[in-house]
Structures are given as structure tokens and as C-alpha cells.
Amino acid sequence: MSGRNTKRLIRVAACALLSVTACAAASAEPDLAAGKALHDTECLVCHPSSHYSRAERRVDSLQRLEKQVDTCQQDVGADWDAQQSGAVVRYLNRSFYHF
């Protein structure tokens, strides 16, 4: 393969990677917005968002966060499906926990 073809192939691959990354970021934003909306409607009924940053918090891993969201949504009677629960987990993780 000539140097010219190699450079062309690298440019095409870079463009493809940027396109995939941009699409993934764009699809994640509505999910985060949906998670925030569900959180603000149901979770803030019981506790303020400062609850997530307190020193003695029980959530110390992504798995524990998923379990806690499931427990809390059951406690408040929210009838979330797996996609909605996942959106709340992703919102909380991105906004507060950073696992």
C-alpha cells in the first residue's frame, strides 16, 4: 500500500470513528434528560440531591447504585421499566457518582 493510500485510509477511519462517537453522544443526551426528569419527579420527593454527595453515602459502586435505584423506585411506587431505571442510574452516575 502506498503512503498516499495509507493516509487516505487513516482519514476515512478517523472520520468513521468521529461519526460513531458523535452518534453515541447524541443518543446518550436524551437518555440523560429522561433520567433527570424521572429523578426529579420521583427521587426528590424523599430526599434532596445533596443526599448523593454526603460523606456517609451507602452507594459505592455502579452495581450498588443500580440496586439502590431499584429499591427506591419500588419504595415510591414508580412503575419504571428497565430502560427508565437505567436512564436514572446513568443520570445519577454522570451527575454525582462518576463510577
Secondary structure, DSSP 8 states (H G I E B T S, - for coil): --HHHHHHHHHHHHHHHHHHHHHHHHHHHHHHHHHHHHHHHHGGGTS-GGGGG-TT-S--SHHHHHHHHHHHHHHTT----HHHHHHHHHHHIIIII--
